[in-house]
Amino acid sequence: MADKEDLTRFGVAFPTPLIEQFDQYIEEQGYKNRSEAFRDLVRKTLLQPSALQSEQDVAGTIVMVYDHHISDLPIRLMELQHEAHHDIISNMHVHLNHDQCLEVIAVRGNLGRLRHLHQQIQVQKGVLYAELSVTYVDELNKLAHAQSNGQDHNSDQSLDHNHSADQHGHSHHHHRSAD
């Protein structure tokens, strides 16, 4: 806590086995006391995408695991990301094994749009796991975003999201062979 915050004290009753598990958790996580751990858990809960308003600006990640052998799935996932390129900061692709890939997409934008992208990803046949995790965007980023709304797409793209083949390792023209 950088500034001295007013603290409100209250009592919480836990069943003994649950508080023992909680004490073990806070020790493993390195908390100094129950209050610190409880505050972090509350903050995390309040930042769940379901607890936030759709119109809020947020930053976060979409993490997915998928079977890249499913017909056209990698192409469809790439198309979804290209459709949402204004909200995507970066992504990382990892080959987990012969069949599965892990992708982490760093996002920043309107929570409603990010929820929609997440939903479009998770319903694809072959996507085994997809999770959206977000946090608030600080006031400076909100101000910068509001000021840049008047700019055209090209200048916005060059500042926020360079869409070059060198950065992504692929071109924007996807051709399928007749194999």
C-alpha positions in Angstrom: 0.0 0.0 0.0 1.7 3.2 -1.2 -0.7 5.5 0.5 -2.1 4.9 4.0 -5.5 3.4 3.4 -8.4 3.4 5.9 -8.9 -0.2 7.0 -12.1 -1.7 8.1 -11.9 -4.7 10.4 -14.5 -7.4 10.5 -14.8 -10.9 11.7 -15.0 -14.0 9.5 -15.9 -17.5 10.6 -14.3 -20.4 8.9 -14.8 -24.2 9.5 -11.6 -25.5 11.1 -10.6 -27.7 8.1 -11.0 -24.7 5.7 -9.0 -22.3 7.8 -6.2 -24.9 8.1 -6.1 -25.2 4.3 -6.1 -21.4 4.0 -3.3 -21.1 6.5 -1.3 -23.7 4.5 -2.0 -21.7 1.3 -0.9 -18.4 2.8 2.3 -20.0 4.1 3.0 -21.6 0.7 2.4 -18.2 -1.1 4.6 -16.3 1.3 1.9 -14.0 2.9 2.7 -12.5 6.2 -0.8 -12.8 7.5 -4.4 -13.9 6.7 -5.5 -10.3 6.0 -3.0 -9.8 3.1 -4.0 -13.1 1.5 -7.7 -12.4 2.0 -7.4 -9.0 0.4 -5.6 -10.5 -2.7 -8.3 -13.1 -3.0 -11.1 -10.5 -2.9 -9.2 -8.3 -5.5 -8.8 -11.4 -7.8 -12.5 -12.2 -7.4 -13.5 -8.6 -8.2 -11.4 -8.7 -11.4 -13.1 -11.8 -12.7 -14.5 -10.9 -16.2 -18.0 -11.9 -15.0 -17.7 -9.3 -12.2 -16.8 -6.4 -14.5 -19.0 -4.3 -16.7 -18.9 -5.0 -20.5 -18.1 -1.3 -21.3 -15.0 -1.2 -19.1 -11.6 -0.9 -20.7 -9.3 -3.8 -19.5 -6.0 -5.4 -20.2 -5.2 -9.1 -19.9 -4.7 -12.4 -21.6 -6.6 -15.1 -23.4 -4.9 -18.4 -22.9 -5.9 -21.4 -25.0 -4.8 -24.9 -25.7 -5.9 -26.5 -28.9 -5.3 -29.5 -31.2 -3.7 -28.1 -34.3 -4.6 -31.3 -36.3 -8.3 -30.3 -36.3 -9.1 -29.3 -39.8 -8.8 -25.6 -40.4 -8.6 -24.8 -36.7 -5.3 -22.9 -36.8 -6.5 -20.9 -39.7 -9.8 -20.1 -38.1 -8.0 -19.0 -34.8 -5.7 -16.8 -36.8 -8.7 -15.2 -38.6 -10.5 -14.5 -35.3 -7.3 -12.8 -34.1 -7.0 -10.7 -37.2 -10.6 -9.7 -36.9 -9.9 -8.4 -33.4 -6.4 -6.9 -34.1 -7.3 -3.6 -32.6 -7.6 -5.3 -29.2 -4.6 -7.6 -29.5 -1.3 -6.4 -28.3 0.8 -9.5 -28.9 0.6 -13.3 -28.9 2.9 -16.2 -28.1 2.5 -19.6 -29.7 4.1 -22.7 -28.0 4.1 -26.3 -29.4 3.3 -28.4 -26.3 3.6 -31.8 -28.0 2.9 -33.4 -31.4 -0.8 -32.6 -31.3 -1.3 -29.6 -29.0 -0.4 -25.9 -29.1 -0.6 -23.3 -26.3 -1.3 -19.8 -27.3 -1.2 -16.7 -25.0 -2.8 -13.6 -26.5 -2.2 -10.3 -24.7 -5.2 -8.1 -25.1 -6.3 -4.5 -24.2 -9.7 -3.0 -25.0 -13.4 -3.0 -24.3 -14.3 -6.0 -22.0 -17.4 -6.8 -24.1 -15.4 -7.2 -27.2 -12.8 -9.3 -25.4 -15.5 -11.5 -23.9 -16.9 -12.0 -27.5 -13.4 -12.9 -28.8 -12.9 -15.4 -25.9 -16.3 -17.0 -26.6 -15.6 -17.3 -30.3 -12.3 -19.0 -29.5 -13.6 -21.4 -26.8 -16.5 -22.8 -29.0 -14.2 -23.8 -31.8 -14.0 -27.6 -32.3 -10.5 -28.7 -31.1 -10.0 -25.9 -28.5 -9.4 -27.8 -25.4 -9.1 -24.9 -23.0 -9.7 -21.1 -23.3 -9.6 -18.6 -20.4 -9.9 -14.8 -20.4 -8.1 -13.1 -17.5 -8.2 -9.3 -17.1 -7.3 -6.4 -14.9 -8.3 -2.7 -15.1 -6.6 -0.4 -17.5 -5.0 2.5 -15.6 -6.4 6.0 -16.1 -3.4 7.1 -18.2 -4.1 4.4 -20.8 -7.8 5.3 -20.8 -6.9 8.9 -21.6 -4.4 8.0 -24.3 -7.0 5.6 -25.9 -9.7 8.3 -25.8 -7.3 10.8 -27.5 -6.3 8.3 -30.2 -9.9 7.4 -31.1 -9.9 10.3 -33.6 -6.9 8.9 -35.5 -7.2 6.9 -38.6 -6.7 3.1 -38.6 -3.2 3.3 -40.2 -1.7 5.7 -37.6 -3.4 3.7 -34.8 -2.0 0.5 -36.2 1.5 1.8 -36.4 1.5 3.0 -32.8 -0.3 0.1 -31.2 -0.1 -3.0 -33.3 2.4 -3.4 -36.1 1.0 -6.1 -38.3 4.1 -7.0 -40.3 5.0 -10.4 -41.5 8.3 -10.2 -39.8 6.7 -9.7 -36.4 4.1 -12.5 -36.8 6.2 -14.8 -38.8 3.5 -15.2 -41.5 2.1 -13.2 -44.3 -1.5 -12.1 -44.4 -2.3 -14.2 -47.5 -3.3 -17.7 -46.6 -3.7 -20.2 -49.4 -4.8 -23.8 -49.0 -3.5 -26.4 -51.3 -5.8 -29.0 -52.9 -4.0 -31.9 -51.2 
